[in-house]
Amino acid sequence: MPNVTRPLSRHLLPLAFATVVAALPAGAQTAAQHIAMGDSLHAAMNPAAALKHYEAAIAADPKNYDALNRASRDAVDVGEFEGNKDTREALFAKGEQYARRALEVDAQGAEGHFQLARALGRRALTLGPRDRVKYATEVRQHALDALKADPKHPGALHVMGMWNAEVMRLNGPTRWIAKNILGGQVFGSASWGNAVKYMEQAVAVEPARISHHIDLAEIYRDTDDKARAREEFQKVLSLPATDYNDRFYKERAAKDMNKGE
């Protein structure tokens, strides 16, 4: 029989590459090599390990825009479902710090604005309704700045969808206080219609990304569009996991589907 070599799976390939590069002496690894290794580990859904390499790349090249953005992304990824409150807040703060540094390198970069909006948004969701107002204006502005640089940036579209949804989820008195007393005038621009519009656009740009579908499903649910909510929850369950937190989104979708039965 012919000697047929089977190709490595898409998760084993990144790990194989990372193993080869990791064998190099620490001093011999350039920022680019650390970024490549981080990318491989991120693709293998190991953001905690990837973050270490992005941070090593930043240590080697403190103004590396790609490394700063990727470090911000993976710090927030790891923090999102971290059970320890202090660790979670530290990871979100780290994500914010790296994104701000990325914007110091390129003030117009869509990715830097998006990562900062995302880090701030995740941090805000851990706070009480009134404290979220402190972050709301900045989250919205950075998401809009990202869309100004790249009108089809799926992450920024997602942030804007969630921004509108989270404002609308505040109860009426809290929203009024935020708008009229706490300086959150931009809250007046929020609507469920905008939440749906932005999130549907994110799904259209990245139809295979589970995070878009889970948040769109919950927006449909909260606007009492049960049929479309169920359709989106089903997509979450049927799509293959490609990101570290997809397993948690699938669990959330399953619970929501069961509640509707």
C-alpha positions as CSV (number, residue, x, y, z in Angstrom):
1,M,0.0,0.0,0.0
2,P,1.2,3.5,-0.7
3,N,2.5,5.5,2.3
4,V,-0.2,8.1,2.7
5,T,0.4,10.9,5.3
6,R,-2.7,12.2,6.8
7,P,-2.9,16.0,7.2
8,L,-2.9,17.3,10.7
9,S,-6.2,18.7,12.0
10,R,-6.6,22.5,12.1
11,H,-6.1,22.4,15.8
12,L,-3.0,20.2,15.7
13,L,-1.3,22.3,13.1
14,P,-1.1,25.4,15.3
15,L,0.1,23.4,18.2
16,A,2.8,21.7,16.1
17,F,4.0,25.1,14.8
18,A,4.0,26.5,18.4
19,T,6.1,23.6,19.6
20,V,8.7,24.2,16.9
21,V,9.0,27.9,17.6
22,A,8.9,27.4,21.4
23,A,12.1,25.2,21.1
24,L,14.0,28.3,20.0
25,P,16.1,30.0,22.8
26,A,14.0,32.8,24.4
27,G,16.4,35.5,23.2
28,A,16.2,34.2,19.7
29,Q,12.5,34.7,19.4
30,T,11.5,37.9,17.7
31,A,8.3,39.8,18.2
32,A,7.0,38.4,14.9
33,Q,7.7,34.9,16.0
34,H,5.9,35.4,19.3
35,I,2.9,36.9,17.5
36,A,2.9,33.9,15.1
37,M,3.0,31.5,18.0
38,G,0.3,33.4,19.8
39,D,-1.9,33.3,16.7
40,S,-1.4,29.5,16.5
41,L,-2.4,29.1,20.1
42,H,-5.4,31.4,19.7
43,A,-6.6,29.4,16.7
44,A,-6.2,26.3,18.9
45,M,-8.6,28.0,21.4
46,N,-5.9,28.5,24.1
47,P,-6.1,32.3,24.6
48,A,-4.3,32.2,28.0
49,A,-1.2,30.6,26.4
50,A,-1.5,32.9,23.4
51,L,-1.6,36.0,25.7
52,K,1.8,35.1,27.1
53,H,3.3,35.2,23.7
54,Y,1.6,38.4,22.7
55,E,3.0,39.9,25.9
56,A,6.4,38.6,25.1
57,A,6.1,40.2,21.6
58,I,5.2,43.5,23.3
59,A,8.2,43.2,25.6
60,A,10.4,42.8,22.5
61,D,8.6,45.5,20.6
62,P,6.5,47.8,22.9
63,K,4.9,49.6,20.0
64,N,3.8,46.6,18.0
65,Y,0.2,47.4,17.0
66,D,-0.8,43.8,16.2
67,A,0.6,42.4,19.4
68,L,-1.1,45.0,21.5
69,N,-4.5,44.4,19.9
70,R,-4.2,40.7,20.1
71,A,-3.1,40.9,23.8
72,S,-6.1,43.0,24.5
73,R,-8.4,40.6,22.7
74,D,-7.1,37.5,24.5
75,A,-7.1,39.1,27.9
76,V,-10.8,39.9,27.5
77,D,-11.5,36.4,26.1
78,V,-9.9,34.8,29.1
79,G,-11.6,37.2,31.5
80,E,-15.2,36.9,30.1
81,F,-16.1,33.6,31.9
82,E,-13.4,33.8,34.7
83,G,-15.0,32.8,38.0
84,N,-12.8,34.9,40.3
85,K,-14.0,38.5,40.4
86,D,-10.5,40.0,41.1
87,T,-8.9,38.0,38.3
88,R,-11.6,38.8,35.9
89,E,-11.4,42.6,36.6
90,A,-7.6,42.4,36.3
91,L,-7.9,40.8,32.9
92,F,-10.4,43.4,31.6
93,A,-8.1,46.1,32.9
94,K,-5.2,44.6,31.1
95,G,-7.3,44.4,27.9
96,E,-8.1,48.1,28.3
97,Q,-4.5,49.0,28.9
98,Y,-3.2,47.2,25.8
99,A,-5.9,48.6,23.6
100,R,-5.1,52.2,24.8
101,R,-1.5,51.5,24.0
102,A,-2.4,50.3,20.5
103,L,-4.3,53.6,19.9
104,E,-1.2,55.5,20.9
105,V,0.6,53.7,18.1
106,D,-2.2,54.3,15.6
107,A,-4.9,56.7,16.7
108,Q,-7.0,55.9,13.6
109,G,-6.8,52.1,13.6
110,A,-10.2,50.4,13.5
111,E,-8.9,47.4,15.5
112,G,-7.5,49.5,18.3
113,H,-10.8,51.4,18.7
114,F,-12.7,48.1,18.6
115,Q,-10.6,46.3,21.2
116,L,-10.8,49.3,23.6
117,A,-14.6,49.5,23.1
118,R,-14.8,45.7,23.8
119,A,-12.6,45.8,26.9
120,L,-14.5,48.7,28.3
121,G,-17.9,47.1,27.5
122,R,-17.0,43.9,29.1
123,R,-15.9,45.7,32.2
124,A,-19.1,47.8,32.3
125,L,-21.2,44.6,32.3
126,T,-19.7,43.6,35.6
127,L,-20.9,46.8,37.2
128,G,-24.3,48.0,38.5
129,P,-26.6,49.9,36.1
130,R,-25.6,53.4,37.2
131,D,-21.8,52.6,37.1
132,R,-22.2,51.4,33.5
133,V,-23.0,55.0,32.5
134,K,-19.4,56.0,33.2
135,Y,-18.3,53.7,30.4
136,A,-21.2,54.0,28.0
137,T,-20.2,57.1,26.2
138,E,-16.6,56.0,25.7
139,V,-17.7,52.5,24.5
140,R,-20.0,54.0,22.0
141,Q,-17.5,56.5,20.7
142,H,-14.7,54.0,20.2
143,A,-17.1,51.6,18.4
144,L,-18.2,54.5,16.1
145,D,-14.5,55.5,15.5
146,A,-13.8,51.9,14.5
147,L,-16.7,51.9,12.1
148,K,-15.5,55.2,10.7
149,A,-12.2,53.6,9.8
150,D,-13.8,50.3,8.7
151,P,-17.6,50.5,8.1
152,K,-18.0,46.7,8.0
153,H,-15.9,45.9,11.0
154,P,-17.9,43.0,12.5
155,G,-16.6,43.5,16.0
156,A,-17.5,47.2,16.1
157,L,-20.9,46.4,14.6
158,H,-21.4,43.9,17.4
159,V,-20.4,46.4,20.1
160,M,-22.9,48.9,18.7
161,G,-25.6,46.3,18.7
162,M,-24.9,45.4,22.3
163,W,-24.5,49.0,23.4
164,N,-28.1,49.7,22.2
165,A,-29.4,46.5,23.7
166,E,-27.8,47.1,27.1
167,V,-29.1,50.7,27.3
168,M,-32.6,49.5,26.4
169,R,-32.3,46.7,29.1
170,L,-31.9,49.3,31.8
171,N,-35.2,50.0,33.6
172,G,-36.9,53.2,32.7
173,P,-36.0,55.2,35.9
174,T,-32.3,54.2,35.6
175,R,-32.2,55.2,31.9
176,W,-33.8,58.5,32.7
177,I,-31.3,59.2,35.5
178,A,-28.4,58.2,33.2
179,K,-29.6,60.5,30.5
180,N,-30.7,63.5,32.5
181,I,-28.6,63.5,35.7
182,L,-25.4,61.4,35.1
183,G,-24.4,63.0,31.8
184,G,-25.3,60.1,29.5
185,Q,-27.2,62.1,26.9
186,V,-26.1,59.6,24.2
187,F,-28.5,57.2,25.9
188,G,-31.3,59.0,24.1
189,S,-30.0,57.6,20.8
190,A,-30.4,54.0,21.9
191,S,-33.2,51.8,20.5
192,W,-34.1,48.2,20.0
193,G,-34.3,48.9,16.3
194,N,-30.6,50.0,16.3
195,A,-29.7,46.9,18.4
196,V,-31.3,44.6,15.8
197,K,-29.8,46.5,12.9
198,Y,-26.2,46.5,14.1
199,M,-26.2,42.9,15.2
200,E,-27.8,41.7,12.0
201,Q,-25.0,43.5,10.1
202,A,-22.4,41.8,12.3
203,V,-24.0,38.4,11.5
204,A,-24.1,39.3,7.8
205,V,-20.3,40.1,7.7
206,E,-19.3,37.1,9.9
207,P,-22.1,34.5,9.6
208,A,-20.0,31.7,11.1
209,R,-19.1,33.5,14.4
210,I,-21.2,32.2,17.2
211,S,-20.9,35.2,19.4
212,H,-22.8,37.3,16.9
213,H,-25.6,34.8,16.8
214,I,-26.0,34.3,20.6
215,D,-26.3,38.1,21.2
216,L,-28.7,38.5,18.2
217,A,-30.8,35.7,19.6
218,E,-31.1,37.4,23.0
219,I,-31.9,40.7,21.4
220,Y,-34.7,39.0,19.4
221,R,-35.9,37.3,22.6
222,D,-36.0,40.6,24.5
223,T,-38.0,42.3,21.7
224,D,-40.4,39.4,21.8
225,D,-39.5,38.0,18.4
226,K,-39.6,34.4,19.5
227,A,-39.4,32.7,16.1
228,R,-36.2,34.5,15.1
229,A,-34.7,34.1,18.6
230,R,-35.2,30.4,18.4
231,E,-33.7,30.3,14.9
232,E,-30.6,32.1,16.1
233,F,-30.3,29.9,19.2
234,Q,-30.4,26.9,16.9
235,K,-27.6,28.4,14.8
236,V,-25.5,28.7,17.9
237,L,-26.0,25.1,18.7
238,S,-25.4,23.9,15.1
239,L,-22.3,26.0,14.2
240,P,-18.8,24.5,15.0
241,A,-17.0,26.1,17.8
242,T,-14.1,28.2,16.5
243,D,-13.4,30.5,19.5
244,Y,-12.5,29.8,23.1
245,N,-15.8,31.0,24.6
246,D,-18.0,29.3,22.1
247,R,-18.6,26.4,24.4
248,F,-20.2,28.8,27.0
249,Y,-22.3,30.4,24.3
250,K,-23.6,27.0,23.3
251,E,-24.5,26.2,26.9
252,R,-26.3,29.5,27.2
253,A,-28.2,28.9,23.9
254,A,-29.3,25.4,25.1
255,K,-30.6,26.8,28.4
256,D,-32.5,29.5,26.6
257,M,-34.0,27.0,24.1
258,N,-35.1,24.8,27.1
259,K,-36.8,27.8,28.7
260,G,-38.8,28.4,25.6
261,E,-40.2,24.8,25.5
